Each structure stands twice: as C-alpha cells, then as structure tokens.
C-alpha cells in the first residue's frame, strides 16, 4: 500500500462495488476471502478503500463471484484508471496546470465560445474589473487573466483572427463589480469590443426563466488543425480543468447553441448593455 494512502472518490466507488458483489452473494468476508485466496483483512481494506484495489484483484473477485463479464471488466478498467491517476499525482514529474496554460490555447484557437454566469468573460475583462473580482489578493490569477486578454488582443490582427462568441445572463450587467465607475467602464468596453466583426455578444434577459447550462460556466475552444479536438475549459477559484473527450465537448457545443437561441439578438443585447451602463 502506498505511503500515506488517501483514497480518491473513484477508488471509494470501486470499494463499494466490490462490497456490493459480496453482499449480493451473501458471503462473509472470511468466506469470500477463502474463495479468492485473500485474507479477510485485505478484502475488508479493499471494500472500504483503505488500500488501493489492484486491477488483477478486482478481476479475481469478479471471476470468483461469477459476476457477468462486462460488469467486472468495467470495474477493472476503473481500477486501471485509478492506478494511472495515482501515478500521475505521486511526484513522477508531471506538473501541468490548465489554468496556467489556458492563455496559450486562446492564442492557438480559431473559435472561442464562452458562457459565464456572474462575471464578464475573461477575454473582455478590464484590469480594474479583474482586480475588483479578485480583490487584489490573487496576483497569480490576475496575471493569468491579463495573459488571456492579451492573447485575444494579439489575435485581432491575425490573418485568421480568433472568433469570439459569448453568452451571459443579464445579472452580469447588473452586478456592480468594483463600484459604478469601474463597472461602467467595463460595460462600455463590452460595447466597444462588440464592434469587431469577429465578436458576438448575446445576453440572456432576466425574464427568460431557466436556460441551458444554468449555473455551469464554461469556455469551449476550437482549433484549425483536424488533429486538435475541441477543448472545454472549466474554472473555479480552486483550479482550472480541461475537458477533451469529444462526447463531452459536443455536449458543451450543443448547450452553447441552445443558450444563443434563448438569448437576445446582438442588437437587443447591446441595447441592454447600454441601458445598464446608463443606469450607473
């Protein structure tokens, strides 16, 4: 067992599955251990995820319990994935931070689709707005957001400029971040960037009710090379995360199109932004 082992949620789920197999067959830990050649202590530790469940051990249990092959094979695959995750996090030299890398992807992308729930999209945030959001206590993240803005600004003059489509709820316009002066400057900046032919802004009005992806902000990036799949970027104040599985990024694309359909058109959205700025 690895030193200072701490089970992941996946490893805990595997343990529950193993315990479920045994319970379905009404076997005690001792009886099950005897059948598979494990001590009852080892089996208990696997089921309670106080030690990792090796794929070969999961396979043995599936065989002895006569679990349907596709079912035990699926759990073996999960155990193999859990091993890989643990190896990556055990200090083997891999240190990749999506939050630090995100500006690079923005620079390489040809299409950026962003949905935010309570903030102006990062590519369009002014420094004063960003500083107010982070309250000047996160200089690393502040610098990273500045790099994202610069990546977009740099791409404006490319022969193949970055197309940006953003959707956000009206609440983003009404949340006075940094005070009236900072917020007004930010809203006027949104109106200014909307004049670029590669930028589309749409606002979901507050009277729209529930809408797709509500409460789940994301950024979806598309790239010029067919070898480079779309990438969804998700971020909290804790960390950033890339999602690259095609099925999941397709879901993001579908949600984004549904959001665009629910939102106001570009002209009406700009009117709403101008109205919010005038109210400050």
N, C-alpha and C positions, 0 to 999 in steps of 0.2 A: 504494500500500500504506500502511495506517495506520502512523503513527509508533510505534515500539516494539511492533510487532505480536507478539502471543503467541497461537498457535492454541488454540482450545478443543478438547475431545475430539471434539465434533461435527464441527468443521472438519477435524480429522485423519481422521475416519472418511470424510468426503466425499473427501478426497485419496486415501485407499486405494481407494475405489470407482472413482475416475477412472483410477487406475493399473491397476486390475483390468480395466476395459473395454479399455484399450490392450493389456494383456498377452494378453487373450483373442483379440485380432485380430493378435497377433504383429507389432506395429508398433513401430519405434524411436521415440524422442522426436522425432527430426528428421522422420521420415515422417509421424507423426501431426500434428506442428505444421504441416507443409506443407499437409496436407489441410484443416485447420481455419483456417489463416491465423494461427497463433500462432508465436512463436519457441519453439525447444526449451527455452530457459531459462524462459520463462513457464510452459510446460506442466509442466516439472520442479518449479517452485516451487509450482504448484497441487497436484500429486500428493503432494508432500512437506509440504504445508501450511505453507510458509514465507511464503505470501501468501494472502489470502482467495480463495475460488473464487466469483466473481460468478455469480448465477443464470443470466444470459444466456450466460456462457461454458460453464456446465455444459450448458445447453440445446444450444448449438452442438456440443459434443463428443458428446452423445447422438445428435444428428442425423447427424453425420459418421460416427460409429462404427456407425450403424444399430442402436442399442440399442432394444429394444421400448419403445414409447411410455410405458406405465405405469411402467416401471423408471426411465427418465430423468426423468419428471415427478416421481416420488417424491424423487429426489435434488435436483431443482430446489427442491422445497418445503423440503427440509432446508437448502439453501443460503440460501433466503429467511429461514428461521427464524434461522439463524446470523447473518445480517445484522442482524435485529431485536435479537437478544441483544447483539450487539456495540454497536449504537447505544444500547441502554439502559445499558450499562456504560461508555460513553465520556464521562460527565460531562454528560449532557443535562438534568440537574436531577432525574431520578427517583431517589429515595433512600427505598426502602420496606423496612423491616426487619420480617419476620414475627415474630421473637422479641419485638420491642418492641410489636407490635400485638396479640399473642395475647390479652392480658387483655381487650382491647376485644371480641374475638369471644366470649370466655367470657361477658362481660356481656350480649351480644346473643343468645346461643344459648338454645334451649329444651331441648336434649338434648346431653349431653357423654358420650361413650363413650371410656374410656381404657384402654389396655393398657400396662403397664410391665413391664420385665424384671428390674431390680435396685434400683429405688427406689420409695418410696411415691409415688403420683400427686401431681403438683404442687399440685392444688387442696386436698389434705388435709395437706400438709407443715406441721409446726410450724416456727417460726423457728429453734429450736435444731437441728432436724434439717437444715434447709436450710443453715444456717451450717456444719454439720459436713460436709455433702456438698461445699460449695464452698470449705471451709477458709478462709473469710473473705478470700479473695483475689480475689473477683469481685463487687464491690459492685453493679455494674450489673445483673448477672443475679440477684443476691439481691433487689434492689429489684423487678425484674420478676416474680419468683416471688411476692413479697409482694402485688403487684397482682393476680395470678391468684387467690390465696387470698381477697383482699378482694372480687374480682368475684363469686366463688361465694357468699361470706357475704352480700353485698348482695342477691343474687338469692333467698336463702332466704325472705325475707319478701314477695316479689312475689306478686301475684295469679296470675301464671303463672310459678311458680318453675322454676329450672333443674333438670332431672332429670339425675342423675349415675350412670352405671353404670361400675364399674371392675373389671378383672380383672388379677391379677398372680400370679406363682408364689410358692410358699411361701418360696423363697430370700429374698424381700424382707423377710419377717418375721424370718428368722434372721440376716440381715446386721446386726450391731450397729453402727449408724451413730452416731457421737458418744459412744459409751460406753453402758453399761447404763442409766443414769439417763435420758439423752436418748431412747434407743430405747424404753424402757418408756413414757415419756410419749407418744411418738408412737403406739405400739400402742394405748394406752388412748384416745387421740384418735380413732383409726380406729373403735374400738368405739363411741365417743360419737357420731360423725357418722353411723354406720350406723343410728342410731335415727330419723333423719329419714326420712320416708316417701318422699322423692324421691331417696334414696341407696341404691344396691345395691352391695355388695362381694362379690366371689367370688374364691376362692383356688384356684389350680391346685396340688394336692398334689405333693410331690416324687416320689412313686411313680407319677405319671401317665405318665412317659416323655415322648416327643416330643409336641409340641402345635402347633396352627396359629400362625403368625407368631412362632415361637420366635426370640428374638434380635432382633426388629424392633418396638420400642415405637412406639406412635402414639396420637394423640388424634383422635377424629372428632367434629365439631360439626355439629349440625342446627339450623335456624333456622325462625322462624314464618312467614316470607314465602315464597310459592312462587317468587318471583323470585330467592331466595337459595339456591343449591345448597349441599349439604353440603361441608364443608371438612375435609380431613385435615391435621393439624399434625405435623411430624416435627422433632425437635431433637437436635442433638449439642452437644458443648461448643464447636464451631466456629460454628454458626449454626442458625437455625430456618428451616423451609421450609413453605410451604403447597402442598398438592396439591388442585386443584379440579376436575380432569376427572371427570365423572360415572362413567365406567367404572372409574377407579381408586378413587374413594371408595366405589363399590359393592363393590369387592373388599375394602376395609377393613371395611365393614359385614358382609360375609359371613364374613371371618376372625373378627371380634369375636363373632358369634353362635356360631361353632364353638368359640371359646375359652370362652364361657359354658357351652356344653354339656359341655365337657371338665372344667370347674372344679367344685368342690364347691358345694352349695347354700348359700344365705345363712346358714342356721343352723349348718351344719358349718363354714363358713368363719370365722364369729365364734368358734366353739369353738377353732379352730386359732389365731386371733389371740390369744385369751385364754390359751391354752396357752403360746404364745411369750412373752407378757408375764410369765406366772408363772415362766418359766424364767430370767428376768433378775434 
